[in-house]
Amino acid sequence: MNDTALYHVLSIKDLTVFRGAAKILDRVTLALAQGETLALVGESGAGKSTIATAIMRLLENARVTGSATLAGEGDLLTLSERKMVKLRGRRLAMIFQDAGTALNPSYTVGRQLSTTLQRIHGLSKSDARKQAIDLFTSVGINDPEGRMSAFPHQLSGGMQQRVMVAIALAGSPDLLLADEPTSALDVTIQAQIVRLILKLTRERGASCVFVLHDLALASQACDRIAVLYAGQVVESGPARDVLERHRHPYTKQLKSCVLEIGAKDLVAPEGTVPSHDQMPNGCRFCTRCPRAVARCADETPPLVPARPTATGPLDHHIACWNPE
Ligand SMILES: Nc1ncnc2c1ncn2[C@@H]1O[C@H](COP(=O)(O)OP(=O)(O)OP(=O)(O)O)[C@@H](O)[C@H]1O
């Protein structure tokens, strides 16, 4: 498909995040079309959650540059806080990795969802309650009416996560930012929640930026993949291109780790990511890269089309001076 025909719901350009002297994200550029799902993959600490949190403008103690344009609203990084308060929940919503800490322990989950519905849609108490029960039903909470009066600690981790999904969907956002639930849940439940989020996003015609650790799921269930290494996007594009026709040596290593070990989840290739005070000026992967050439350590490779036929920002791109 010619991607200029697609409507970009989100365009991130040169997103850079500093925490003190450390550059946590380095000129991240990504685009997402309406109704599509983008998986962010990469080792722990690569900056995936930082991207989602920066878009929501919820990063603390960080300096952020670049832009993140939401269709029809402008650059989220420069909008007033008042405007952001209006957008959060309505046009964009985030599902956090750990529902246990994101939910308020002092209120019942029914009240947390109902007050969100009242605030966003101006519903009466009884209409909000009805809609809350419907939403609990659609996210697969059994006995939704009974669960309305439960406090978060009275629910299992999986149920808490479903409550979070319901709260995120309360305002019918057209962009969801979701962090894959990790260690707090067992793997089967994790996969169920991921599939639930993807299904509900699709049914609603919304778009989703999903932090995923499961490469197989990213390639099966998501339209696009962006591979991150130490805060830089090294390869991005349609899921099949990135996984099957990858050109970046890091993507190749990630994929071969999964194949060799037979693991579904992301396994880090050998070696370690340099610490922030020893980060190369150029390509951050160069210290572990079998194909590194002289300029890799000093010059950051730009994200460019991976093939001559790839031209638009949604096409397959790589950032490498010496690709496969
Ligand atoms: N609140 C914070 N203060 C300082 N540094 C932070 C903070 N949060 C994250 N970082 C640093 O920012 C970098 C990116 O972290 P981030 O959580 O975005 O990575 P990630 O790819 O989402 O990792 P994971 O897969 O483990 O969730 C890491 O080096 C991390 O140590």
PDBQT file of the ligand as one rigid body, heavy atoms in Angstrom, charges set to zero:
ROOT
HETATM    1  N1  LIG A 401      12.493   7.523  36.458  1.00  0.00    +0.000 N 
HETATM    2  C1  LIG A 401      13.683   7.307  35.898  1.00  0.00    +0.000 A 
HETATM    3  N2  LIG A 401      14.789   7.960  36.306  1.00  0.00    +0.000 NA
HETATM    4  C2  LIG A 401      15.983   7.761  35.714  1.00  0.00    +0.000 A 
HETATM    5  N3  LIG A 401      16.195   6.913  34.686  1.00  0.00    +0.000 NA
HETATM    6  C3  LIG A 401      15.144   6.235  34.237  1.00  0.00    +0.000 A 
HETATM    7  C4  LIG A 401      13.820   6.387  34.793  1.00  0.00    +0.000 A 
HETATM    8  N4  LIG A 401      12.974   5.591  34.113  1.00  0.00    +0.000 NA
HETATM    9  C5  LIG A 401      13.721   4.964  33.168  1.00  0.00    +0.000 A 
HETATM   10  N5  LIG A 401      15.015   5.362  33.248  1.00  0.00    +0.000 N 
HETATM   11  C6  LIG A 401      16.097   4.907  32.372  1.00  0.00    +0.000 C 
HETATM   12  O1  LIG A 401      15.698   5.166  31.041  1.00  0.00    +0.000 OA
HETATM   13  C7  LIG A 401      16.137   4.107  30.189  1.00  0.00    +0.000 C 
HETATM   14  C8  LIG A 401      14.970   3.558  29.404  1.00  0.00    +0.000 C 
HETATM   15  O2  LIG A 401      14.046   2.973  30.307  1.00  0.00    +0.000 OA
HETATM   16  P1  LIG A 401      12.650   2.390  29.822  1.00  0.00    +0.000 P 
HETATM   17  O3  LIG A 401      11.907   1.968  31.052  1.00  0.00    +0.000 OA
HETATM   18  O4  LIG A 401      12.004   3.349  28.918  1.00  0.00    +0.000 OA
HETATM   19  O5  LIG A 401      13.105   1.110  28.992  1.00  0.00    +0.000 OA
HETATM   20  P2  LIG A 401      12.219  -0.111  28.454  1.00  0.00    +0.000 P 
HETATM   21  O6  LIG A 401      12.738  -0.418  27.106  1.00  0.00    +0.000 OA
HETATM   22  O7  LIG A 401      10.777   0.240  28.576  1.00  0.00    +0.000 OA
HETATM   23  O8  LIG A 401      12.593  -1.271  29.464  1.00  0.00    +0.000 OA
HETATM   24  P3  LIG A 401      11.675  -2.520  29.992  1.00  0.00    +0.000 P 
HETATM   25  O9  LIG A 401      11.515  -3.443  28.831  1.00  0.00    +0.000 OA
HETATM   26  O10 LIG A 401      12.538  -3.097  31.078  1.00  0.00    +0.000 OA
HETATM   27  O11 LIG A 401      10.387  -1.935  30.516  1.00  0.00    +0.000 OA
HETATM   28  C9  LIG A 401      16.835   3.067  31.071  1.00  0.00    +0.000 C 
HETATM   29  O12 LIG A 401      18.224   3.303  30.982  1.00  0.00    +0.000 OA
HETATM   30  C10 LIG A 401      16.317   3.397  32.448  1.00  0.00    +0.000 C 
HETATM   31  O13 LIG A 401      17.278   3.071  33.414  1.00  0.00    +0.000 OA
ENDROOT
TORSDOF 0
